[in-house]
């Protein structure tokens, strides 16, 4: 089997563990920490903002290091730091130390966001690029399988002991798997997709419509000066704003409408599992259709799902199924599109750096989403206004995304070859 697929499997497992135990799993310790320490939801939510702030500062650096030296060193160091941060988190006694410990966790996690993992994988594929990135992105969704496990650990042993177990799990799973990752295939005697030696770049690359086989080659400065970069960055910022808020507050939200924690854990795990359909399905379609249109559809579905969440109450619990399907597919479908859009508009040579810069802009959405939802709940006693605001922003982003990017001809079309 082509070595690139081994990298895909390793990235899926790394992403699955980090997503299920830390990113989505944070919601399982949200209420226990607030109750034990006597902190408000806004104060606890701020930890999720630290995750976005750390990522915004460090992901571009991780991307540059990855472009130069490959993903192995970056992931190994990040996994080690994450494990230490979780062990420290289990010992905190003050709000300040809570932020310090969670900041250390986030610093380590900034080396393994889905965008950078997909960037590492994308170097190994051309024809099957969308499918490979969709499978890689499904690791986040598979993390939903771990949410009931983390919920059980928290409810059985307490959140502190649960964090110790999760921390040692980092040393047992993501840390050794990081050694599987490699840089560009040519360095190890491979060609993308396992092509034979002597195969031309035109045969390796899969033309689509009028697209040339040769990728564009933007410098980082040129990309940052492009309105396409900012359109993509802002649209994805609205996306992570809603996703981070829901991922952080979904269990407190269910508790506020009278859903038991044990049932909530299984409902929460269903969202990312449905997201696998979006990640792999939209990734597969990205190899055959315009990635911009697919990304627009994913944004719209995420927005519609978030608006549906607004109407979920104890008397209308059946809407949870509608939310799970629409939101799950949309949330999953947008993830493999980021690296694909960067390749489409800016090329592969600085993909990690450009994806990292986009993640820096997305930091604004990550920072504001969870605290805004927590503040609205503290003020109103309900999350419904938060879901209305975030769902509306996503629908606006989908419209802007579609009408702006459809006008872009770019540097990778046959019309510009002359």
C-alpha positions as CSV (number, residue, x, y, z in Angstrom):
1,X,0.0,0.0,0.0
2,X,1.2,3.5,-0.9
3,X,2.9,5.1,2.2
4,X,0.6,8.1,2.0
5,X,-2.3,6.0,3.2
6,X,-0.3,5.0,6.3
7,X,0.1,8.8,7.0
8,X,-3.7,9.2,6.5
9,X,-4.4,6.5,9.1
10,X,-1.9,7.9,11.6
11,X,-3.4,11.4,11.2
12,X,-6.9,10.0,11.7
13,X,-5.9,8.4,15.0
14,X,-4.1,11.5,16.2
15,X,-7.0,13.7,15.3
16,X,-9.5,11.3,16.8
17,X,-7.8,11.2,20.1
18,X,-7.3,14.9,20.5
19,X,-10.8,15.7,19.2
20,X,-12.6,13.2,21.4
21,X,-10.7,13.8,24.6
22,X,-9.8,17.5,24.5
23,X,-11.6,19.5,21.8
24,X,-15.1,18.0,22.0
25,X,-14.4,16.3,25.3
26,X,-13.9,19.6,27.1
27,X,-17.7,19.9,27.3
28,X,-17.8,16.8,29.7
29,X,-15.7,18.6,32.4
30,X,-17.2,22.0,31.8
31,X,-20.0,21.7,34.4
32,X,-18.0,19.6,37.0
33,X,-15.2,22.2,37.0
34,X,-17.7,25.1,37.3
35,X,-19.6,23.4,40.2
36,X,-16.5,22.4,42.1
37,X,-14.6,25.6,41.8
38,X,-17.6,28.0,41.9
39,X,-16.8,29.7,38.7
40,X,-19.2,31.1,36.2
41,X,-19.8,29.7,32.7
42,X,-18.2,32.8,31.2
43,X,-15.0,32.2,33.2
44,X,-14.8,28.5,32.3
45,X,-15.6,29.3,28.7
46,X,-12.6,31.6,28.5
47,X,-10.4,28.5,28.5
48,X,-11.9,27.6,25.2
49,X,-10.9,31.1,23.9
50,X,-7.4,30.4,25.1
51,X,-7.4,27.5,22.7
52,X,-8.2,29.8,19.9
53,X,-5.7,32.5,21.0
54,X,-2.9,30.0,21.3
55,X,-3.7,28.5,17.9
56,X,-3.9,31.8,16.2
57,X,-0.4,32.7,17.4
58,X,1.3,29.3,17.0
59,X,-0.4,27.5,14.1
60,X,1.3,29.8,11.5
61,X,4.7,29.1,13.2
62,X,3.9,25.3,13.2
63,X,2.9,25.6,9.5
64,X,6.2,27.3,8.6
65,X,8.2,24.7,10.5
66,X,6.2,21.9,8.9
67,X,6.8,23.4,5.4
68,X,10.5,23.4,6.1
69,X,11.3,20.3,8.2
70,X,8.2,18.2,7.9
71,X,5.4,17.3,10.3
72,X,7.1,14.6,12.5
73,X,9.1,16.9,14.8
74,X,6.2,19.4,15.1
75,X,3.7,16.7,16.1
76,X,6.0,14.9,18.5
77,X,6.8,18.0,20.4
78,X,3.1,19.1,20.5
79,X,1.9,15.8,21.7
80,X,4.5,15.7,24.5
81,X,3.4,19.3,25.6
82,X,-0.3,18.4,25.5
83,X,0.2,15.4,27.8
84,X,2.1,17.5,30.3
85,X,-0.6,20.2,30.2
86,X,-3.4,17.6,31.0
87,X,-1.5,16.3,34.0
88,X,-1.1,19.8,35.2
89,X,-4.8,20.5,34.6
90,X,-5.7,17.7,37.0
91,X,-3.9,19.5,39.8
92,X,-5.2,23.1,39.5
93,X,-6.6,24.9,42.5
94,X,-7.1,28.4,41.1
95,X,-8.6,30.1,38.0
96,X,-5.1,31.4,37.1
97,X,-3.6,28.0,37.1
98,X,-6.6,26.6,35.2
99,X,-5.8,29.1,32.4
100,X,-2.1,28.3,32.6
101,X,-2.6,24.5,32.4
102,X,-5.2,24.8,29.6
103,X,-2.9,27.2,27.8
104,X,-0.2,24.6,27.8
105,X,-2.6,22.0,26.5
106,X,-3.7,24.4,23.7
107,X,0.0,25.2,22.9
108,X,0.6,21.6,22.3
109,X,-2.7,21.2,20.4
110,X,-1.7,24.1,18.0
111,X,0.7,21.6,16.3
112,X,-2.0,19.3,15.4
113,X,-5.1,21.2,14.1
114,X,-6.9,19.4,11.3
115,X,-5.8,21.9,8.7
116,X,-2.1,21.2,9.3
117,X,-2.6,17.5,9.4
118,X,-4.4,17.7,6.1
119,X,-1.6,19.9,4.7
120,X,0.9,17.2,5.6
121,X,-1.3,14.6,3.9
122,X,-2.0,16.7,0.8
123,X,1.7,16.7,-0.2
124,X,1.4,12.9,-0.8
125,X,-1.7,13.0,-3.1
126,X,-2.9,14.7,-6.3
127,X,-5.6,12.5,-7.9
128,X,-7.0,11.3,-4.6
129,X,-6.3,14.6,-2.7
130,X,-9.9,15.3,-1.7
131,X,-10.6,11.8,-0.6
132,X,-7.4,11.6,1.4
133,X,-8.1,14.9,3.1
134,X,-11.7,13.9,3.7
135,X,-10.6,10.7,5.4
136,X,-8.0,12.6,7.4
137,X,-10.6,15.1,8.5
138,X,-12.9,12.3,9.6
139,X,-10.6,11.7,12.6
140,X,-12.3,14.7,14.3
141,X,-15.7,13.1,13.8
142,X,-14.5,9.7,15.0
143,X,-13.5,11.5,18.2
144,X,-17.2,11.5,19.0
145,X,-16.8,7.8,19.9
146,X,-14.6,8.8,22.8
147,X,-17.0,11.3,24.3
148,X,-19.1,8.7,26.1
149,X,-15.8,7.2,27.4
150,X,-14.6,10.5,28.7
151,X,-18.1,11.2,30.2
152,X,-17.9,7.8,32.0
153,X,-14.4,8.6,33.3
154,X,-15.5,12.0,34.6
155,X,-18.7,10.7,36.2
156,X,-17.0,7.6,37.7
157,X,-13.6,8.9,38.8
158,X,-14.0,12.7,38.9
159,X,-12.7,15.1,36.3
160,X,-9.2,15.4,37.9
161,X,-8.5,11.6,37.7
162,X,-10.1,11.6,34.2
163,X,-7.6,14.2,33.0
164,X,-4.7,12.1,34.4
165,X,-5.9,9.1,32.4
166,X,-6.4,11.2,29.2
167,X,-2.9,12.8,29.7
168,X,-1.2,9.4,29.9
169,X,-3.2,8.4,26.8
170,X,-1.5,11.2,24.8
171,X,1.8,9.6,25.6
172,X,0.5,6.2,24.5
173,X,-1.3,7.1,21.2
174,X,-0.6,10.5,19.5
175,X,3.1,10.6,20.6
176,X,4.2,7.4,18.9
177,X,1.9,7.9,15.9
178,X,3.6,11.2,15.2
179,X,6.7,9.2,14.2
180,X,4.8,7.7,11.2
181,X,4.5,11.1,9.5
182,X,6.9,12.2,6.8
183,X,7.5,15.2,4.7
184,X,7.2,15.4,0.9
185,X,7.2,12.0,-0.8
186,X,10.0,12.8,-3.3
187,X,12.4,12.9,-0.3
188,X,11.7,9.2,0.3
189,X,11.7,8.0,-3.3
190,X,7.9,8.2,-3.8
191,X,5.7,10.2,-6.2
192,X,2.3,11.5,-5.2
193,X,-0.4,8.8,-5.2
194,X,2.3,6.1,-5.6
195,X,2.9,7.0,-9.2
196,X,5.7,5.2,-11.1
197,X,9.0,7.0,-11.7
198,X,9.0,8.9,-15.0
199,X,5.4,9.8,-14.7
200,X,4.8,13.4,-15.8
201,X,3.3,16.1,-13.6
202,X,0.4,16.3,-16.0
203,X,-0.3,12.6,-15.6
204,X,0.0,12.8,-11.8
205,X,-2.3,15.9,-11.4
206,X,-5.9,15.5,-12.3
207,X,-7.2,18.2,-14.5
208,X,-10.7,19.6,-13.6
209,X,-12.5,21.6,-16.2
210,X,-10.2,24.4,-17.4
211,X,-7.8,24.0,-14.5
212,X,-4.2,23.4,-15.4
213,X,-2.2,20.5,-14.1
214,X,0.4,22.9,-12.7
215,X,-0.5,24.4,-9.4
216,X,-0.3,28.2,-8.8
217,X,2.7,29.4,-6.8
218,X,1.8,32.3,-4.5
219,X,4.3,33.6,-1.9
220,X,2.9,34.1,1.6
221,X,2.9,37.9,1.1
222,X,1.0,37.6,-2.2
223,X,-1.6,35.4,-0.6
224,X,-2.0,37.8,2.4
225,X,-2.6,40.6,-0.1
226,X,-5.3,38.7,-1.9
227,X,-9.0,39.4,-1.2
228,X,-9.6,35.6,-1.8
229,X,-7.5,34.9,1.3
230,X,-9.5,37.2,3.5
231,X,-12.8,36.0,2.1
232,X,-11.9,32.4,3.0
233,X,-10.4,33.4,6.4
234,X,-13.5,35.4,7.5
235,X,-16.0,32.7,6.3
236,X,-14.1,30.0,8.2
237,X,-13.9,32.3,11.2
238,X,-17.7,32.5,11.4
239,X,-17.7,28.7,11.1
240,X,-15.3,28.0,14.0
241,X,-17.1,30.7,16.1
242,X,-20.3,28.6,16.0
243,X,-18.6,25.2,16.1
244,X,-16.4,26.1,19.1
245,X,-19.4,27.6,21.0
246,X,-21.5,24.5,20.4
247,X,-18.7,22.1,21.2
248,X,-18.0,23.9,24.5
249,X,-21.6,24.5,25.6
250,X,-23.6,21.6,24.1
251,X,-23.7,19.5,27.3
252,X,-24.5,22.5,29.5
253,X,-27.2,23.4,27.0
254,X,-28.8,20.0,27.2
255,X,-28.6,20.1,31.0
256,X,-30.4,23.5,30.9
257,X,-33.3,21.9,29.0
258,X,-33.5,18.9,31.2
259,X,-31.6,16.2,29.2
260,X,-29.6,13.8,31.4
261,X,-25.8,13.8,31.1
262,X,-25.6,10.1,30.1
263,X,-28.0,10.7,27.3
264,X,-26.3,13.9,26.3
265,X,-23.0,12.1,25.9
266,X,-24.5,9.8,23.3
267,X,-26.2,12.6,21.5
268,X,-23.0,14.6,21.3
269,X,-21.1,11.6,19.9
270,X,-23.7,11.3,17.2
271,X,-22.9,14.8,15.7
272,X,-19.3,14.0,14.8
273,X,-20.2,10.5,13.6
274,X,-22.7,12.0,11.2
275,X,-19.9,14.5,10.3
276,X,-18.0,11.6,8.8
277,X,-20.5,11.5,6.0
278,X,-19.8,15.2,5.3
279,X,-16.0,14.9,5.6
280,X,-15.5,11.9,3.4
281,X,-18.4,12.6,1.1
282,X,-17.6,16.3,0.5
283,X,-13.9,15.4,0.2
284,X,-14.7,12.8,-2.5
285,X,-16.9,15.4,-4.3
286,X,-14.0,17.9,-4.0
287,X,-12.0,15.7,-6.4
288,X,-14.8,15.9,-9.0
289,X,-16.5,19.3,-8.5
290,X,-15.7,22.9,-7.7
291,X,-14.4,23.1,-4.1
292,X,-15.8,26.6,-3.7
293,X,-19.4,25.5,-4.3
294,X,-19.0,22.5,-2.0
295,X,-17.6,24.7,0.7
296,X,-20.5,27.1,0.3
297,X,-23.0,24.3,0.7
298,X,-21.2,23.1,3.8
299,X,-21.3,26.6,5.4
300,X,-25.0,26.9,4.6
301,X,-25.8,23.5,6.2
302,X,-23.8,24.4,9.3
303,X,-25.7,27.6,9.6
304,X,-29.1,26.0,9.1
305,X,-28.3,23.3,11.6
306,X,-27.2,26.0,14.2
307,X,-30.5,27.8,13.6
308,X,-32.4,24.5,14.1
309,X,-30.6,24.1,17.5
310,X,-32.2,27.3,18.6
311,X,-35.6,25.7,18.6
312,X,-34.6,22.6,20.6
313,X,-36.5,22.4,23.9
314,X,-37.7,19.7,26.2
315,X,-41.1,19.7,24.4
316,X,-39.4,19.7,20.9
317,X,-36.6,17.2,21.6
318,X,-37.3,15.5,18.2
319,X,-35.5,18.5,16.6
320,X,-32.3,17.1,18.0
321,X,-32.3,14.6,15.2
322,X,-32.7,17.3,12.6
323,X,-29.9,19.2,14.2
324,X,-27.6,16.2,14.3
325,X,-28.1,15.4,10.6
326,X,-27.9,18.9,9.1
327,X,-25.3,20.4,11.4
328,X,-23.2,17.2,11.4
329,X,-23.0,17.0,7.6
330,X,-22.3,20.7,7.2
331,X,-19.7,20.8,10.0
332,X,-18.0,17.8,8.7
333,X,-18.1,18.8,5.0
334,X,-16.3,22.2,5.4
335,X,-13.2,20.8,7.1
336,X,-11.5,19.0,4.2
337,X,-12.2,22.1,2.0
338,X,-9.7,24.5,3.6
339,X,-6.5,22.8,2.4
340,X,-8.2,22.2,-1.0
341,X,-9.1,25.8,-1.4
342,X,-5.6,26.9,-0.4
343,X,-4.2,24.6,-3.1
344,X,-6.7,25.7,-5.7
345,X,-6.0,29.4,-5.2
346,X,-2.5,29.6,-3.9
347,X,-0.7,26.4,-4.6
348,X,1.1,23.7,-2.5
349,X,4.6,25.1,-1.9
350,X,3.6,27.3,1.0
351,X,0.4,25.5,1.9
352,X,1.3,24.9,5.6
353,X,2.2,28.5,6.1
354,X,-0.9,29.9,4.4
355,X,-3.2,27.5,6.2
356,X,-1.5,28.6,9.4
357,X,-2.2,32.2,8.6
358,X,-5.9,31.5,7.9
359,X,-6.0,29.7,11.2
360,X,-4.7,32.9,12.8
361,X,-7.6,34.9,11.4
362,X,-10.0,32.1,12.5
363,X,-8.6,32.7,16.1
364,X,-11.0,35.6,16.3
365,X,-14.0,33.4,15.8
366,X,-12.7,30.7,18.2
367,X,-12.0,33.3,20.9
368,X,-15.4,35.0,20.7
369,X,-17.7,32.0,20.2
370,X,-17.6,30.1,23.5
371,X,-17.4,33.2,25.8
372,X,-20.2,34.9,23.9
373,X,-22.5,31.9,24.3
374,X,-21.5,31.7,28.0
375,X,-22.2,35.4,28.6
376,X,-25.6,35.2,26.9
377,X,-26.5,32.2,29.1
378,X,-25.3,34.1,32.3
379,X,-27.4,37.1,31.3
380,X,-30.5,35.5,29.8
381,X,-30.5,32.0,31.4
382,X,-30.8,30.5,27.9
383,X,-28.6,29.7,24.9
384,X,-31.2,30.4,22.2
385,X,-30.1,33.9,21.3
386,X,-26.5,32.7,20.9
387,X,-27.6,30.0,18.4
388,X,-29.6,32.7,16.5
389,X,-26.6,35.0,16.2
390,X,-24.2,32.3,15.1
391,X,-26.5,30.6,12.7
392,X,-27.3,33.9,11.0
393,X,-23.6,34.8,10.7
394,X,-23.0,31.4,9.0
395,X,-25.8,31.9,6.5
396,X,-24.4,35.4,5.7
397,X,-20.9,33.9,5.3
398,X,-22.2,31.3,2.9
399,X,-23.8,34.0,0.7
400,X,-20.7,36.2,0.7
401,X,-18.4,33.2,0.1
402,X,-20.4,32.1,-3.0
403,X,-20.9,35.5,-4.7
404,X,-17.3,36.6,-4.2
405,X,-15.3,33.5,-5.0
406,X,-17.4,32.6,-8.0
407,X,-16.0,35.8,-9.7
408,X,-12.4,34.8,-9.1
409,X,-10.6,33.5,-12.2
410,X,-7.2,33.1,-10.5
411,X,-3.8,32.1,-11.8
412,X,-4.6,28.4,-12.4
413,X,-7.0,28.6,-15.2
414,X,-6.4,28.1,-18.9
415,X,-7.7,31.6,-19.6
416,X,-4.6,33.0,-17.7
417,X,-2.0,30.8,-19.3
418,X,-1.2,33.4,-22.0
